[in-house]
Amino acid sequence: MASPSLAAHPRQCCIQSDKNQQILLYFSDVFGPLYVNNQLLMDYFASRGYLVASLDYFEGDKLETLRAKPGFDLAAWGSEKHSRAKELIPGWIAAVKAKYGYCFGAPHALEAAASDLLVACAIAHPSSVTEDHLKNLRTPLFLSCAEVDGQFPPNSRHRAETILAERRLDYHLQLFGGVSHGFAVRGNPEVPREKYAKEESARGILGWFDRFSK
């Protein structure tokens, strides 16, 4: 069975002539595109004039349900889904003009950004990112990072900066203090620091795509 693809369409009043054909491909975090916070982010970008598409490479699996089951092996499940995503994604990105990846989706976004198909790439609180991903990158890169992040700790973040600077790539890194991995999707709107980081991350990424899509 084919994996479902979700789309958030811009309102007609929000479509600008220079964005009319701009597609933002949203690679969700580990909670998947069916997770309400991911859908809200997709709606935000669509409200700014982009056609936003997201592939459910989890094929209907919902982490919030699975992790409540006794004996659930997150590492094994995640490894299986990464492998499955690698199979599903290549046939889905031919029309991509801009790229967006969160957490689980970040390495897949970067792999696609190693081609000439994309205009720009953005990742937030990434995981499973290797040096090769950065060394093979061919598009401008935006990184939205958390101060506290076991998946992308300071040494990894600093190494990423070094590689990008050595390659003289166009990149921008924003770092939010006092927030942790997942803030850009699951930040608590009742906590001012998390609310600001979540909203500013989305605004920064939107501005990045606006810069390169015109």
C-alpha positions as CSV (number, residue, x, y, z in Angstrom):
1,M,0.0,0.0,0.0
2,A,1.3,3.4,-0.9
3,S,2.2,5.7,2.0
4,P,-0.2,8.7,2.3
5,S,1.0,12.1,1.3
6,L,-0.5,15.1,3.2
7,A,-0.7,18.6,1.7
8,A,-1.5,22.1,3.2
9,H,-2.7,24.5,0.5
10,P,-2.2,28.2,0.7
11,R,-5.3,30.4,0.6
12,Q,-5.8,32.2,-2.7
13,C,-5.3,35.5,-1.0
14,C,-1.9,34.5,0.3
15,I,-0.5,33.3,-3.1
16,Q,2.0,35.7,-4.5
17,S,3.0,35.5,-8.2
18,D,6.6,34.7,-7.4
19,K,5.6,31.9,-5.1
20,N,2.9,30.4,-7.2
21,Q,4.9,27.2,-8.0
22,Q,6.9,27.0,-4.7
23,I,6.6,23.7,-2.9
24,L,7.8,23.2,0.6
25,L,8.5,19.5,1.3
26,Y,8.1,18.9,5.1
27,F,10.0,16.0,6.6
28,S,8.4,15.5,9.9
29,D,9.9,14.6,13.2
30,V,9.6,11.2,14.8
31,F,5.9,11.8,15.6
32,G,5.0,12.0,12.0
33,P,2.9,14.3,9.8
34,L,-0.3,13.1,11.3
35,Y,0.7,14.6,14.7
36,V,-1.3,17.8,15.3
37,N,1.8,20.0,16.0
38,N,3.3,19.0,12.7
39,Q,0.1,19.8,10.9
40,L,-0.1,23.2,12.6
41,L,3.4,24.0,11.3
42,M,2.5,22.9,7.8
43,D,-0.6,25.2,8.0
44,Y,1.7,28.1,9.1
45,F,3.9,27.8,6.1
46,A,0.9,27.3,3.8
47,S,-0.6,30.5,5.3
48,R,2.5,32.3,4.0
49,G,1.9,31.2,0.4
50,Y,3.7,27.8,0.1
51,L,2.2,24.5,-1.0
52,V,3.3,22.3,1.8
53,A,3.6,18.5,1.3
54,S,4.6,15.8,3.7
55,L,5.1,12.1,3.2
56,D,4.0,9.7,6.0
57,Y,7.1,7.5,5.9
58,F,5.8,6.0,9.2
59,E,2.9,4.5,7.1
60,G,0.3,5.2,9.7
61,D,2.3,4.2,12.8
62,K,1.9,6.7,15.7
63,L,4.7,6.9,18.2
64,E,2.5,8.4,20.9
65,T,0.4,5.1,20.7
66,L,3.3,2.7,20.2
67,R,5.4,3.9,23.1
68,A,2.6,3.1,25.5
69,K,2.8,-0.6,24.6
70,P,4.9,-2.8,26.9
71,G,8.2,-3.9,25.4
72,F,8.1,-1.3,22.6
73,D,11.7,-0.9,21.2
74,L,12.1,2.7,20.0
75,A,15.6,2.1,18.6
76,A,14.6,-0.9,16.5
77,W,11.4,0.8,15.3
78,G,13.3,4.0,14.4
79,S,15.9,2.0,12.5
80,E,13.3,0.2,10.5
81,K,11.5,3.4,9.7
82,H,14.7,5.2,8.5
83,S,15.3,2.3,6.2
84,R,11.8,2.4,4.9
85,A,11.9,6.2,4.4
86,K,15.0,5.7,2.2
87,E,12.9,3.5,0.0
88,L,9.9,5.8,-0.2
89,I,11.4,9.2,-0.5
90,P,13.4,9.2,-3.8
91,G,10.3,8.6,-5.9
92,W,8.5,11.5,-4.1
93,I,10.8,14.5,-4.5
94,A,11.1,15.0,-8.3
95,A,9.1,18.3,-8.1
96,V,10.7,19.6,-4.9
97,K,11.9,23.2,-5.0
98,A,12.5,23.7,-1.2
99,K,13.1,21.4,1.6
100,Y,12.2,21.3,5.3
101,G,13.2,18.6,7.8
102,Y,12.7,18.1,11.5
103,C,14.5,15.6,13.8
104,F,13.9,12.2,12.2
105,G,13.4,13.8,8.8
106,A,16.6,15.8,8.9
107,P,19.0,13.2,7.4
108,H,16.6,12.5,4.6
109,A,16.2,16.2,3.9
110,L,20.0,16.6,3.8
111,E,20.4,13.6,1.5
112,A,18.0,15.2,-1.0
113,A,19.9,18.5,-0.5
114,A,23.0,16.8,-1.9
115,S,21.3,17.0,-5.4
116,D,20.6,19.9,-7.7
117,L,16.9,19.6,-7.4
118,L,16.4,21.8,-4.4
119,V,16.6,25.5,-3.8
120,A,17.2,25.5,0.0
121,C,17.2,23.2,3.0
122,A,16.3,23.8,6.6
123,I,16.5,21.5,9.6
124,A,15.4,21.8,13.2
125,H,16.9,20.0,16.2
126,P,18.3,17.3,13.9
127,S,19.2,13.7,14.7
128,S,21.2,11.1,12.8
129,V,23.1,13.8,10.9
130,T,26.6,12.7,9.8
131,E,29.6,14.6,8.6
132,D,29.0,13.1,5.2
133,H,25.6,14.7,5.0
134,L,27.2,18.1,5.4
135,K,30.2,17.4,3.2
136,N,27.8,16.4,0.4
137,L,25.4,19.3,0.8
138,R,24.8,21.4,-2.3
139,T,22.2,23.8,-1.2
140,P,22.0,26.7,1.4
141,L,21.3,25.3,4.8
142,F,19.4,26.7,7.8
143,L,19.9,25.0,11.2
144,S,17.5,25.7,14.1
145,C,19.1,24.3,17.2
146,A,18.5,23.8,20.9
147,E,21.0,24.4,23.7
148,V,20.1,21.1,25.3
149,D,20.0,18.4,22.7
150,G,21.4,14.9,23.2
151,Q,20.7,14.1,19.5
152,F,22.8,17.2,18.3
153,P,25.0,18.1,21.2
154,P,27.4,21.1,21.2
155,N,30.4,19.1,19.8
156,S,28.3,18.0,16.8
157,R,26.9,21.5,16.3
158,H,30.4,23.0,16.4
159,R,31.7,20.4,14.0
160,A,28.8,21.2,11.6
161,E,29.7,24.9,11.7
162,T,33.4,24.1,10.9
163,I,32.5,21.9,7.9
164,L,30.0,24.4,6.5
165,A,32.5,27.3,7.0
166,E,35.3,25.3,5.4
167,R,33.2,24.6,2.4
168,R,32.1,28.3,2.2
169,L,28.5,27.3,1.9
170,D,25.6,29.7,2.5
171,Y,24.3,28.7,5.9
172,H,22.7,30.2,9.0
173,L,22.5,28.6,12.5
174,Q,20.2,29.9,15.2
175,L,20.6,28.6,18.7
176,F,18.0,28.9,21.5
177,G,19.1,28.8,25.1
178,G,17.0,27.0,27.7
179,V,15.1,24.7,25.3
180,S,15.7,21.1,24.4
181,H,15.4,18.7,21.5
182,G,11.9,18.9,19.9
183,F,11.2,22.5,20.8
184,A,10.4,23.6,17.2
185,V,7.5,21.1,17.0
186,R,6.6,20.3,20.6
187,G,7.5,23.4,22.5
188,N,5.1,24.2,25.3
189,P,3.1,27.4,24.4
190,E,2.4,28.0,28.1
191,V,6.2,28.4,28.8
192,P,7.3,31.8,27.4
193,R,10.8,30.7,26.5
194,E,9.6,27.6,24.6
195,K,6.8,29.5,22.9
196,Y,9.3,32.2,21.7
197,A,11.8,29.6,20.4
198,K,9.1,27.6,18.6
199,E,7.6,30.6,16.9
200,E,10.9,32.2,16.1
201,S,12.2,29.0,14.6
202,A,9.3,28.8,12.2
203,R,9.7,32.5,11.3
204,G,13.4,32.1,10.6
205,I,12.9,29.1,8.4
206,L,10.1,30.8,6.5
207,G,12.5,33.8,5.9
208,W,15.2,31.4,4.7
209,F,12.9,29.9,2.1
210,D,11.6,33.3,1.1
211,R,15.2,34.4,0.5
212,F,16.0,31.6,-1.9
213,S,12.6,30.9,-3.6
214,K,12.3,34.3,-5.3
